[in-house]
Structure formats: C-alpha cells, structure tokens
C-alpha cells in the first residue's frame, strides 16, 4: 500500500490518499461542476481499498492523480477514473474536527486560499519526490 499524508490547514485538513492495485476502489462520488457542488465522496464500502486508505464519506475531492477536479463535470471525473490503471492518488479536503491546537491560528483559510495552486502542486508530486525537490517547494512556499 502507498503511504498517505495529512496536512493540518486550520479550516480543514488536506489529505493525500493513495491506493494501488486498480479498480474497484470502493467508493462512490457525487457532485461536480454541472451540479454546482464540490466533488465529494458519497459512499465508502466497508473493507475496500478506499476504506483501508482512510477515505471518508463527505470528503471533498480536490484533485485526482494531480488533475484538479474543481472545473470537471461528474461525467469528466468518471472518464478520468476509468482511465486509471493501477494507482490512484487523491488530494482530499476534509472538514476539520474541533482541534484545540489550531484555534490560535485564527482564520488560516483566508491566508491559504491564495496558495491553493501551490498546495495542489505539493500534493501532486510523485511519492518518490527527492529531499532537494521538497526543499525547493518549501522555499517557494515561504516567498
């Protein structure tokens, strides 16, 4: 199984979910551009790859294998999902559970919103990203 990663972001968590082995992945989607709704996980099957990877109902799908989903229709997402052969990496936005460690950060969302393209880039990097590549990305984020 591929490693997963979690980044705390204040108004919610951005989570990188990775699965391998091909379909079926074990989840159902809802929403999309034509419905004017974010693409979300509608259902996760028990004991599926998705459940084992930590995917949850209600998670918002930000990108699939590095492709942003915000401007995709449901049909386009299905075509994208059907084109996957072995590996599925998803950047997920999960609504934040109350966490006292992050209350002092205030409205971090307003700070992070302009940096969403950089976050998408960061989470779409291959899992084998070198330390120097990660360091370069971190220095970009500081600028």
N, C-alpha and C positions, 0 to 999 in steps of 0.2 A: 504494500500500500504506500502511496506517495505521502510525504509529510504535509500537514496542514499548518496554517499560521493564523494568528489573530493579532490585530492591531486595535488598541483602545483609541477611540476618537472623540470621546466626550458626549456627543449626541447619539451615539450608537457605535457599534463595533463593525469594522470592515474585516471580513474573514475570508481567507483564501481556502477554498475547499478543493481538494484534488482527489480524483478517483481514476482507477485504471482497470483494464480488462474488458472494455467495451460495454455496449448496451446489453441488457436493460440496466439503467442506472438506479431505478427505484424511486422516482419522484414524478410529480405532475406539476405543470406550470399553469399560471393564469395571468391575465393582463396583457399589456402590450400597447404600442403607440396608438393603434386604431381605437382602443378602448379608453384611451386617455388615463391609463392606470399603469403604475410601475409593474414590471415583470416580477412576479412573486412565485414562491413555492406554495402550491395549493395543497399538496399531499405528499407525504413521505411514507413509503412502505416499510413496515417492520422488518428488521434483519436484512435490509437491502444494502447495496454499496453506499447509497446516499445516507442512510441512517447510520451506518458504521463510520462514515466520514464526518458526521456531525451536522448534516443539513437539517434545518427545522422548518416546519410549516410557518408561513408568514415571512420568511427571509426574502429580501429583495435582491434580485439578480442584477448586479451592476455590469458584469462582463462575463463572457464565455470564451475560454481559451484566448483571452486578450482582446476580444471584439466587444466594444461597448454595446449594451443592449437598449439604452435609453431611446434610440430612434428606430428600433426594429418593431415591426408588427409581429403578432403572435405567429403568423404563418412563416415569416422570415426566420424567427427563432427556431421553429420546428425544422425548417430546411437546414439551418446551421447545426442543430442537434443531430439530425440524421446523417450529416456529413462526417461526424466524429467516428473514428475507428477504434482507438484504444484508450486515449487519455482525455479526461475532462477536468479542466481547471476553471473554477468559478470564483469571481470576486463577489462576495455577498455583503450586503449591509443588513445587519441585524439590529433591531430596536434594542436600545440599551435597557438592561435591567438596572434597578437602582444600585448604584455602587458609590459608597461614601468617599472612596479615594479620588473620584473625579468631580465631586461637587465644587471644589475650589477653583476649577478651571473655567467656570462661568460658561458663557456661550461660545464654546470652541468651534461649533459648527460654522458660525459666520467667518471665522478665521480659515477653516479648512476648505470651505466651498470653492474659493478661487484656485485651490491647489488640487482639485479633483483630477485634472488630466495627469498630473504628476503621480498621484496615488494610483491611477489606473495603470500607468507605465510601471510603477514599482511592483504592483501585484501581477502584472502580466509577464514579468521577467521569467525566463526559464528557471526551473528549480535548481539548476546547476550554475546559477549566476556566481561569478567569482567574487572574492572579497574586494578586489580593486573596483569591479563594476558597482558593487553595492556602495562602496565608499564614494565613488563618483556621484552616484544618485543621491546619497545623503548630503554631499556638499551642494548639489543643485537645490535640494530642498531648503537648505539654510539661506541661500541667496534670495 
